[in-house]
Amino acid sequence: MAAPAPAPAPAPAATEAFSLAPLPYAYEALEPVIDAETMRIHHGKHHQAYVNNLNAAVKASPALQGKSLEAILADVQNQPPVVRNNAGGHYNHTLFWTLMAPPGAGGKPSAALADRIRKDFGSIDAFKAAFQTAGVQRFGSGWAWLVWTGDHLVVISTPYQDNPLMGDAPVKGAPIIANDVWEHAYYLKYQNNRAGYLSGWWGVLNWNEANRLFETATHKGK
């Protein structure tokens, strides 16, 4: 009698298009500016939900499969809201985590970035005031941005999970600094005091990463 055929090997699990990277620091590392519980919920639940929903949308749309996140954003005006909201949410948060560092570890503006900020805003303090105003005045949920447009820096805000990489963004460019002004980013500690959150956030801004992004953006294509 012939030996029974071996059972077929289980099919490998399908690889998701996008995944949630771990934070580059501990949940409590940004205290006292941002508390550990907010970071745990924001990263592990809110951001994870954007990733899950984006992966589901990609699976349902063959045209999106194999595309990078940036390519999806560049054509997002031709996609349904579920793609716009979740691709934006995944990109924005991935960037946001890298733009923060434990207090005292974020460095300072490079000479090149500081000079450009002074040229476009008059001073570092004037830039900070403009950025804070953009965040405070964003009605409802959204983001505040410092963006390199190709020849100058500009401060803007966007609604929901929109960003300057989207194909239909009113102001397009390379994000240099971004701050999340959705309530889930600050409500446990600051409640309705968004201005207090924005003011405190400078204490965890990772200028080292902003410097790198500015260097990359200004040398692109050279």
Disulfide bonds with the S-S distance in Angstrom:
none
